[in-house]
Amino acid sequence: MISSIFAAIAPLPVAARTITVDGNSASYAGEWLAGDQWQTDPQGDIAGGTIFGYDLEALWGHYDEANDTMYFRLDVWGTPADLDGNGNTGTVCDIPPGDCAGVGQYEQYTIILSDNTEDSGLPGAVLEYKNNAVAHIDGSAQWGSNCVEFKLLHASNYIDPIDFCIVVAAGGMVDLPGEDVMRYCLSEVEVSLLTPFGIITLVGILSILGLWRVRRKQ
């Protein structure tokens, strides 16, 4: 029985796919794949008003296992980094709403990473993109023509890359509307098998053989 299960499972190669963090979702052909989209968010679901380029549309993610680097992409309903919807990214810093140059000091896109189903003992990470920079030592981000892209180096030092939760928040800090928030989790799929040797998990077998690359979206 076990041998037949193994025969039906094709091992997935650990291939490097590097994302260019420039705010352009198509910097090269095949940069982001359809399966990288994790969740969508409706337009205009922010309490108290509209936040345009901070109104989240979709969350994307990709783990480059060969380089232990996690990438995230935020699509927005308006122009990235445009808080007041006037079509530019804030050449004059008026308060409110606080739409300063780029992702200014009163604007933010934030990604919070933490454990999901298991206590990994890893610290998680907070990537706050504010004042056109990310303070985290291994994190970086860039807004651009059609999205906001993040990168986390040494990802496995902070999270289990196939079993974690993410909270995304975006908005202004001195405007009236609230922030737009998305939540999403990835987890391993564990399948128990009754064998002559007792109950064993498919995750455990495949991990030993180096075949475990499956993720389940929650």
C-alpha atoms as an extended CHARMM CRD file, in Angstrom:
* protein
*
       218  EXT
         1         1  MET       CA              0.0000000000        0.0000000000        0.0000000000  PROA      1               0.0000000000
         2         2  ILE       CA              2.7300000000        2.4160000000        0.9660000000  PROA      2               0.0000000000
         3         3  SER       CA              4.7290000000        1.6430000000       -2.1690000000  PROA      3               0.0000000000
         4         4  SER       CA              1.6900000000        2.3770000000       -4.3230000000  PROA      4               0.0000000000
         5         5  ILE       CA              1.2140000000        5.7230000000       -2.5980000000  PROA      5               0.0000000000
         6         6  PHE       CA              4.8560000000        6.6140000000       -3.1880000000  PROA      6               0.0000000000
         7         7  ALA       CA              4.5100000000        5.6550000000       -6.8350000000  PROA      7               0.0000000000
         8         8  ALA       CA              1.6160000000        8.0830000000       -7.2130000000  PROA      8               0.0000000000
         9         9  ILE       CA              3.5420000000       10.9950000000       -5.7380000000  PROA      9               0.0000000000
        10        10  ALA       CA              6.0140000000       12.7730000000       -7.9940000000  PROA      10              0.0000000000
        11        11  PRO       CA              8.7520000000       14.5970000000       -6.0630000000  PROA      11              0.0000000000
        12        12  LEU       CA              8.8230000000       18.3130000000       -6.7260000000  PROA      12              0.0000000000
        13        13  PRO       CA             12.2470000000       19.7570000000       -7.5050000000  PROA      13              0.0000000000
        14        14  VAL       CA             13.6220000000       22.4970000000       -5.3000000000  PROA      14              0.0000000000
        15        15  ALA       CA             14.0670000000       25.1790000000       -7.9390000000  PROA      15              0.0000000000
        16        16  ALA       CA             15.0770000000       28.7740000000       -7.3390000000  PROA      16              0.0000000000
        17        17  ARG       CA             12.6590000000       31.3870000000       -8.6350000000  PROA      17              0.0000000000
        18        18  THR       CA             13.8450000000       34.8330000000       -7.6960000000  PROA      18              0.0000000000
        19        19  ILE       CA             11.3790000000       37.7130000000       -7.5880000000  PROA      19              0.0000000000
        20        20  THR       CA             12.6100000000       41.1750000000       -8.5400000000  PROA      20              0.0000000000
        21        21  VAL       CA             11.3370000000       43.4110000000       -5.7360000000  PROA      21              0.0000000000
        22        22  ASP       CA             10.5040000000       46.5280000000       -7.7450000000  PROA      22              0.0000000000
        23        23  GLY       CA              6.7250000000       46.9420000000       -7.5500000000  PROA      23              0.0000000000
        24        24  ASN       CA              6.2690000000       45.5010000000      -11.0370000000  PROA      24              0.0000000000
        25        25  SER       CA              4.4610000000       42.1580000000      -11.0200000000  PROA      25              0.0000000000
        26        26  ALA       CA              5.8240000000       41.2270000000      -14.4620000000  PROA      26              0.0000000000
        27        27  SER       CA              9.4810000000       42.2290000000      -14.3550000000  PROA      27              0.0000000000
        28        28  TYR       CA             10.1210000000       39.0990000000      -16.4300000000  PROA      28              0.0000000000
        29        29  ALA       CA              7.9280000000       36.3880000000      -17.9480000000  PROA      29              0.0000000000
        30        30  GLY       CA              6.7770000000       33.8810000000      -15.3390000000  PROA      30              0.0000000000
        31        31  GLU       CA              7.9540000000       35.9420000000      -12.3700000000  PROA      31              0.0000000000
        32        32  TRP       CA              4.6780000000       35.3880000000      -10.5010000000  PROA      32              0.0000000000
        33        33  LEU       CA              2.6050000000       32.2760000000      -11.2450000000  PROA      33              0.0000000000
        34        34  ALA       CA             -1.1690000000       31.8980000000      -10.9390000000  PROA      34              0.0000000000
        35        35  GLY       CA             -0.7480000000       29.5180000000       -8.0020000000  PROA      35              0.0000000000
        36        36  ASP       CA              1.1080000000       32.2090000000       -6.0590000000  PROA      36              0.0000000000
        37        37  GLN       CA             -2.1070000000       34.1420000000       -5.4680000000  PROA      37              0.0000000000
        38        38  TRP       CA             -3.2680000000       33.3140000000       -1.9500000000  PROA      38              0.0000000000
        39        39  GLN       CA             -6.2420000000       35.5540000000       -1.2790000000  PROA      39              0.0000000000
        40        40  THR       CA             -8.3340000000       38.3860000000       -2.6930000000  PROA      40              0.0000000000
        41        41  ASP       CA            -10.0170000000       41.2850000000       -0.9210000000  PROA      41              0.0000000000
        42        42  PRO       CA            -13.0530000000       43.3280000000       -2.0430000000  PROA      42              0.0000000000
        43        43  GLN       CA            -12.7740000000       46.9710000000       -3.0150000000  PROA      43              0.0000000000
        44        44  GLY       CA            -13.9440000000       49.6560000000       -0.6330000000  PROA      44              0.0000000000
        45        45  ASP       CA            -14.2690000000       47.5230000000        2.5090000000  PROA      45              0.0000000000
        46        46  ILE       CA            -12.5780000000       50.0850000000        4.7930000000  PROA      46              0.0000000000
        47        47  ALA       CA            -14.5660000000       51.7260000000        7.5570000000  PROA      47              0.0000000000
        48        48  GLY       CA            -14.8300000000       55.5020000000        7.3540000000  PROA      48              0.0000000000
        49        49  GLY       CA            -13.8470000000       56.2180000000        3.7700000000  PROA      49              0.0000000000
        50        50  THR       CA            -11.6030000000       55.3140000000        0.8560000000  PROA      50              0.0000000000
        51        51  ILE       CA             -7.8380000000       54.7970000000        0.9300000000  PROA      51              0.0000000000
        52        52  PHE       CA             -7.2630000000       54.2180000000       -2.8110000000  PROA      52              0.0000000000
        53        53  GLY       CA             -3.7430000000       52.7950000000       -3.2760000000  PROA      53              0.0000000000
        54        54  TYR       CA             -3.8630000000       51.2710000000        0.1900000000  PROA      54              0.0000000000
        55        55  ASP       CA             -7.1310000000       49.4350000000       -0.4840000000  PROA      55              0.0000000000
        56        56  LEU       CA             -5.8810000000       45.8470000000       -0.7140000000  PROA      56              0.0000000000
        57        57  GLU       CA             -6.9540000000       43.7530000000       -3.6980000000  PROA      57              0.0000000000
        58        58  ALA       CA             -4.8960000000       40.5380000000       -3.5170000000  PROA      58              0.0000000000
        59        59  LEU       CA             -2.1400000000       38.8280000000       -1.5370000000  PROA      59              0.0000000000
        60        60  TRP       CA              0.4920000000       36.7470000000       -3.3040000000  PROA      60              0.0000000000
        61        61  GLY       CA              3.3680000000       34.7190000000       -1.8950000000  PROA      61              0.0000000000
        62        62  HSD       CA              6.2980000000       32.6250000000       -3.0770000000  PROA      62              0.0000000000
        63        63  TYR       CA              8.9880000000       30.7620000000       -1.1320000000  PROA      63              0.0000000000
        64        64  ASP       CA             12.3090000000       30.4110000000       -2.9410000000  PROA      64              0.0000000000
        65        65  GLU       CA             13.4640000000       27.3580000000       -0.9950000000  PROA      65              0.0000000000
        66        66  ALA       CA             16.8730000000       27.1250000000       -2.6280000000  PROA      66              0.0000000000
        67        67  ASN       CA             17.7430000000       30.5910000000       -1.3170000000  PROA      67              0.0000000000
        68        68  ASP       CA             15.5310000000       30.4820000000        1.8170000000  PROA      68              0.0000000000
        69        69  THR       CA             13.7970000000       33.6810000000        0.7310000000  PROA      69              0.0000000000
        70        70  MET       CA             10.1110000000       34.4870000000        1.0900000000  PROA      70              0.0000000000
        71        71  TYR       CA              8.4430000000       36.9230000000       -1.2870000000  PROA      71              0.0000000000
        72        72  PHE       CA              5.1020000000       38.6540000000       -0.8690000000  PROA      72              0.0000000000
        73        73  ARG       CA              3.1270000000       40.7950000000       -3.2890000000  PROA      73              0.0000000000
        74        74  LEU       CA              0.2650000000       43.1500000000       -2.4930000000  PROA      74              0.0000000000
        75        75  ASP       CA             -2.0640000000       44.2240000000       -5.2920000000  PROA      75              0.0000000000
        76        76  VAL       CA             -4.1650000000       47.3130000000       -4.5720000000  PROA      76              0.0000000000
        77        77  TRP       CA             -7.2970000000       48.7670000000       -6.1330000000  PROA      77              0.0000000000
        78        78  GLY       CA             -5.7460000000       52.1660000000       -6.7510000000  PROA      78              0.0000000000
        79        79  THR       CA             -2.2770000000       53.4320000000       -7.5860000000  PROA      79              0.0000000000
        80        80  PRO       CA              0.3200000000       52.0190000000       -5.1470000000  PROA      80              0.0000000000
        81        81  ALA       CA              1.4610000000       54.6150000000       -2.5660000000  PROA      81              0.0000000000
        82        82  ASP       CA             -1.3810000000       57.0140000000       -3.5360000000  PROA      82              0.0000000000
        83        83  LEU       CA             -3.3870000000       57.5450000000       -0.3480000000  PROA      83              0.0000000000
        84        84  ASP       CA             -5.6800000000       60.3900000000       -1.4570000000  PROA      84              0.0000000000
        85        85  GLY       CA             -6.5580000000       59.1170000000       -4.9390000000  PROA      85              0.0000000000
        86        86  ASN       CA             -5.3310000000       62.1590000000       -6.8590000000  PROA      86              0.0000000000
        87        87  GLY       CA             -3.2960000000       60.0410000000       -9.2660000000  PROA      87              0.0000000000
        88        88  ASN       CA              0.1700000000       60.7830000000       -7.8930000000  PROA      88              0.0000000000
        89        89  THR       CA              2.1250000000       59.4180000000       -4.9560000000  PROA      89              0.0000000000
        90        90  GLY       CA              2.1660000000       62.5530000000       -2.8250000000  PROA      90              0.0000000000
        91        91  THR       CA              4.5420000000       65.2320000000       -4.0620000000  PROA      91              0.0000000000
        92        92  VAL       CA              3.1970000000       67.5630000000       -1.3560000000  PROA      92              0.0000000000
        93        93  CYS       CA              2.7930000000       66.1370000000        2.1360000000  PROA      93              0.0000000000
        94        94  ASP       CA             -0.5920000000       67.4900000000        3.2420000000  PROA      94              0.0000000000
        95        95  ILE       CA             -1.9690000000       66.4520000000        6.6420000000  PROA      95              0.0000000000
        96        96  PRO       CA             -4.5820000000       65.0670000000        6.5310000000  PROA      96              0.0000000000
        97        97  PRO       CA             -4.6020000000       62.7160000000        4.7230000000  PROA      97              0.0000000000
        98        98  GLY       CA             -0.8100000000       62.4450000000        4.9280000000  PROA      98              0.0000000000
        99        99  ASP       CA             -0.1370000000       61.3460000000        1.3450000000  PROA      99              0.0000000000
       100       100  CYS       CA              3.6030000000       62.0570000000        1.3350000000  PROA      100             0.0000000000
       101       101  ALA       CA              6.2250000000       61.1390000000       -1.2610000000  PROA      101             0.0000000000
       102       102  GLY       CA              6.0330000000       57.4190000000       -1.9860000000  PROA      102             0.0000000000
       103       103  VAL       CA              5.1440000000       55.3570000000        1.0660000000  PROA      103             0.0000000000
       104       104  GLY       CA              5.7680000000       58.2830000000        3.3750000000  PROA      104             0.0000000000
       105       105  GLN       CA              6.0740000000       58.7080000000        7.1130000000  PROA      105             0.0000000000
       106       106  TYR       CA              2.2850000000       58.7400000000        7.5990000000  PROA      106             0.0000000000
       107       107  GLU       CA              1.5640000000       55.7490000000        5.3300000000  PROA      107             0.0000000000
       108       108  GLN       CA              2.3080000000       52.0620000000        5.6940000000  PROA      108             0.0000000000
       109       109  TYR       CA              2.0200000000       48.5800000000        4.2590000000  PROA      109             0.0000000000
       110       110  THR       CA              2.6880000000       46.0460000000        7.0160000000  PROA      110             0.0000000000
       111       111  ILE       CA              3.1250000000       42.2610000000        6.9630000000  PROA      111             0.0000000000
       112       112  ILE       CA              3.0320000000       40.3240000000       10.2450000000  PROA      112             0.0000000000
       113       113  LEU       CA              4.1930000000       36.6790000000       10.1630000000  PROA      113             0.0000000000
       114       114  SER       CA              3.5730000000       34.1370000000       12.9410000000  PROA      114             0.0000000000
       115       115  ASP       CA              3.1010000000       30.4080000000       13.6550000000  PROA      115             0.0000000000
       116       116  ASN       CA              0.0160000000       28.6260000000       12.3920000000  PROA      116             0.0000000000
       117       117  THR       CA             -0.8730000000       25.1040000000       13.5400000000  PROA      117             0.0000000000
       118       118  GLU       CA              2.2950000000       24.2130000000       15.4170000000  PROA      118             0.0000000000
       119       119  ASP       CA              4.4800000000       26.0310000000       17.9140000000  PROA      119             0.0000000000
       120       120  SER       CA              7.7040000000       26.1860000000       15.9460000000  PROA      120             0.0000000000
       121       121  GLY       CA              9.5580000000       28.2630000000       18.5180000000  PROA      121             0.0000000000
       122       122  LEU       CA             10.4540000000       30.6860000000       15.7400000000  PROA      122             0.0000000000
       123       123  PRO       CA             10.0730000000       34.4190000000       16.4110000000  PROA      123             0.0000000000
       124       124  GLY       CA              7.9700000000       35.4190000000       13.4130000000  PROA      124             0.0000000000
       125       125  ALA       CA              8.5820000000       38.7760000000       11.7640000000  PROA      125             0.0000000000
       126       126  VAL       CA              7.0160000000       42.2020000000       11.2990000000  PROA      126             0.0000000000
       127       127  LEU       CA              7.7860000000       43.9240000000        8.0060000000  PROA      127             0.0000000000
       128       128  GLU       CA              6.5170000000       47.5020000000        8.2500000000  PROA      128             0.0000000000
       129       129  TYR       CA              7.0340000000       49.4270000000        5.0370000000  PROA      129             0.0000000000
       130       130  LYS       CA              6.9010000000       53.0690000000        6.1140000000  PROA      130             0.0000000000
       131       131  ASN       CA              8.8540000000       56.1960000000        5.2090000000  PROA      131             0.0000000000
       132       132  ASN       CA              9.9630000000       54.3310000000        2.0570000000  PROA      132             0.0000000000
       133       133  ALA       CA             11.8870000000       51.6730000000        3.9890000000  PROA      133             0.0000000000
       134       134  VAL       CA             11.5240000000       48.4670000000        6.0020000000  PROA      134             0.0000000000
       135       135  ALA       CA             13.3400000000       48.5620000000        9.3390000000  PROA      135             0.0000000000
       136       136  HSD       CA             13.6840000000       44.7520000000        9.6320000000  PROA      136             0.0000000000
       137       137  ILE       CA             17.2960000000       43.6020000000        9.0930000000  PROA      137             0.0000000000
       138       138  ASP       CA             16.2930000000       40.8390000000        6.6360000000  PROA      138             0.0000000000
       139       139  GLY       CA             13.2870000000       42.5870000000        5.1130000000  PROA      139             0.0000000000
       140       140  SER       CA             12.8230000000       44.9440000000        2.1900000000  PROA      140             0.0000000000
       141       141  ALA       CA              9.9690000000       46.2530000000        0.0500000000  PROA      141             0.0000000000
       142       142  GLN       CA              9.2650000000       48.4310000000       -2.9490000000  PROA      142             0.0000000000
       143       143  TRP       CA              6.1410000000       50.0090000000       -4.3960000000  PROA      143             0.0000000000
       144       144  GLY       CA              5.9700000000       50.4750000000       -8.1330000000  PROA      144             0.0000000000
       145       145  SER       CA              3.7590000000       50.6160000000      -11.1840000000  PROA      145             0.0000000000
       146       146  ASN       CA              1.1300000000       48.0590000000      -10.2020000000  PROA      146             0.0000000000
       147       147  CYS       CA              1.8620000000       46.4810000000       -6.8030000000  PROA      147             0.0000000000
       148       148  VAL       CA              3.9510000000       46.4520000000       -3.6310000000  PROA      148             0.0000000000
       149       149  GLU       CA              6.5170000000       43.6640000000       -3.2850000000  PROA      149             0.0000000000
       150       150  PHE       CA              8.2560000000       42.4150000000       -0.1290000000  PROA      150             0.0000000000
       151       151  LYS       CA             11.2660000000       40.1700000000        0.4590000000  PROA      151             0.0000000000
       152       152  LEU       CA             12.3340000000       38.3280000000        3.6260000000  PROA      152             0.0000000000
       153       153  LEU       CA             15.8070000000       36.7950000000        3.6150000000  PROA      153             0.0000000000
       154       154  HSD       CA             16.6580000000       33.7920000000        5.8320000000  PROA      154             0.0000000000
       155       155  ALA       CA             12.9080000000       33.1270000000        6.0250000000  PROA      155             0.0000000000
       156       156  SER       CA             13.2170000000       29.8350000000        7.9180000000  PROA      156             0.0000000000
       157       157  ASN       CA             14.8720000000       31.7140000000       10.7920000000  PROA      157             0.0000000000
       158       158  TYR       CA             11.5350000000       33.4540000000       11.4020000000  PROA      158             0.0000000000
       159       159  ILE       CA              8.7570000000       31.0960000000       10.2520000000  PROA      159             0.0000000000
       160       160  ASP       CA              8.1230000000       27.6000000000        8.9820000000  PROA      160             0.0000000000
       161       161  PRO       CA              7.7170000000       28.5400000000        5.2960000000  PROA      161             0.0000000000
       162       162  ILE       CA              4.9520000000       25.9620000000        4.7410000000  PROA      162             0.0000000000
       163       163  ASP       CA              3.1240000000       26.4240000000        8.0420000000  PROA      163             0.0000000000
       164       164  PHE       CA              2.5370000000       30.0230000000        9.0650000000  PROA      164             0.0000000000
       165       165  CYS       CA             -0.0300000000       32.8140000000        9.2310000000  PROA      165             0.0000000000
       166       166  ILE       CA              0.1560000000       36.2900000000        7.7640000000  PROA      166             0.0000000000
       167       167  VAL       CA             -1.7010000000       39.4880000000        8.5940000000  PROA      167             0.0000000000
       168       168  VAL       CA             -1.4930000000       42.3650000000        6.1240000000  PROA      168             0.0000000000
       169       169  ALA       CA             -2.4620000000       45.9290000000        7.0100000000  PROA      169             0.0000000000
       170       170  ALA       CA             -2.3450000000       49.0240000000        4.8150000000  PROA      170             0.0000000000
       171       171  GLY       CA             -3.4060000000       52.6130000000        5.1790000000  PROA      171             0.0000000000
       172       172  GLY       CA             -2.6270000000       56.0740000000        6.4900000000  PROA      172             0.0000000000
       173       173  MET       CA             -1.8830000000       57.0990000000       10.0550000000  PROA      173             0.0000000000
       174       174  VAL       CA             -3.3470000000       60.6190000000       10.1410000000  PROA      174             0.0000000000
       175       175  ASP       CA             -6.3480000000       60.2310000000        7.8210000000  PROA      175             0.0000000000
       176       176  LEU       CA             -9.9240000000       59.4740000000        8.8570000000  PROA      176             0.0000000000
       177       177  PRO       CA            -10.5210000000       56.0420000000        7.2510000000  PROA      177             0.0000000000
       178       178  GLY       CA             -9.2870000000       52.9200000000        8.9980000000  PROA      178             0.0000000000
       179       179  GLU       CA             -6.7520000000       50.4470000000        7.6450000000  PROA      179             0.0000000000
       180       180  ASP       CA             -7.4790000000       47.6360000000        5.2300000000  PROA      180             0.0000000000
       181       181  VAL       CA             -6.6000000000       44.2240000000        6.6900000000  PROA      181             0.0000000000
       182       182  MET       CA             -6.2030000000       40.7240000000        5.2360000000  PROA      182             0.0000000000
       183       183  ARG       CA             -5.4850000000       37.4720000000        7.0980000000  PROA      183             0.0000000000
       184       184  TYR       CA             -4.2770000000       34.2030000000        5.6160000000  PROA      184             0.0000000000
       185       185  CYS       CA             -2.6500000000       30.9400000000        6.7630000000  PROA      185             0.0000000000
       186       186  LEU       CA             -0.6790000000       28.1280000000        5.1450000000  PROA      186             0.0000000000
       187       187  SER       CA             -0.4020000000       24.7230000000        6.7930000000  PROA      187             0.0000000000
       188       188  GLU       CA              0.9900000000       21.2730000000        6.1650000000  PROA      188             0.0000000000
       189       189  VAL       CA             -1.4430000000       18.5290000000        5.2480000000  PROA      189             0.0000000000
       190       190  GLU       CA             -0.9800000000       15.5400000000        7.5320000000  PROA      190             0.0000000000
       191       191  VAL       CA             -2.3910000000       12.1730000000        6.4400000000  PROA      191             0.0000000000
       192       192  SER       CA             -2.2920000000        9.2220000000        8.8410000000  PROA      192             0.0000000000
       193       193  LEU       CA             -1.8480000000        5.7050000000        7.4650000000  PROA      193             0.0000000000
       194       194  LEU       CA             -2.6220000000        2.4180000000        9.2080000000  PROA      194             0.0000000000
       195       195  THR       CA              0.2280000000        0.0310000000        8.3770000000  PROA      195             0.0000000000
       196       196  PRO       CA              1.5040000000       -3.3110000000        9.7270000000  PROA      196             0.0000000000
       197       197  PHE       CA              3.9920000000       -1.1970000000       11.6720000000  PROA      197             0.0000000000
       198       198  GLY       CA              1.3220000000        0.9590000000       13.3170000000  PROA      198             0.0000000000
       199       199  ILE       CA             -0.0750000000        4.3950000000       12.4800000000  PROA      199             0.0000000000
       200       200  ILE       CA              2.3840000000        6.6190000000       10.6740000000  PROA      200             0.0000000000
       201       201  THR       CA              1.9390000000        9.9900000000        9.0150000000  PROA      201             0.0000000000
       202       202  LEU       CA              2.4290000000       10.6270000000        5.3460000000  PROA      202             0.0000000000
       203       203  VAL       CA              4.1000000000       13.9200000000        6.2120000000  PROA      203             0.0000000000
       204       204  GLY       CA              6.7370000000       12.0940000000        8.2380000000  PROA      204             0.0000000000
       205       205  ILE       CA              7.4650000000        9.5460000000        5.5010000000  PROA      205             0.0000000000
       206       206  LEU       CA              7.7370000000       12.1430000000        2.7650000000  PROA      206             0.0000000000
       207       207  SER       CA              9.8760000000       14.4290000000        4.9020000000  PROA      207             0.0000000000
       208       208  ILE       CA             12.3670000000       11.6180000000        5.3950000000  PROA      208             0.0000000000
       209       209  LEU       CA             12.4540000000       10.9480000000        1.6680000000  PROA      209             0.0000000000
       210       210  GLY       CA             12.7590000000       14.6270000000        0.8360000000  PROA      210             0.0000000000
       211       211  LEU       CA              9.5110000000       14.6410000000       -1.1050000000  PROA      211             0.0000000000
       212       212  TRP       CA              7.3690000000       16.8470000000        1.1180000000  PROA      212             0.0000000000
       213       213  ARG       CA              6.5900000000       20.0460000000       -0.7280000000  PROA      213             0.0000000000
       214       214  VAL       CA              2.7960000000       20.1540000000       -0.3650000000  PROA      214             0.0000000000
       215       215  ARG       CA              0.9840000000       23.1590000000        1.0480000000  PROA      215             0.0000000000
       216       216  ARG       CA             -2.6630000000       23.5930000000        1.9130000000  PROA      216             0.0000000000
       217       217  LYS       CA             -4.2960000000       26.9900000000        1.7860000000  PROA      217             0.0000000000
       218       218  GLN       CA             -6.6320000000       27.9470000000        4.6250000000  PROA      218             0.0000000000
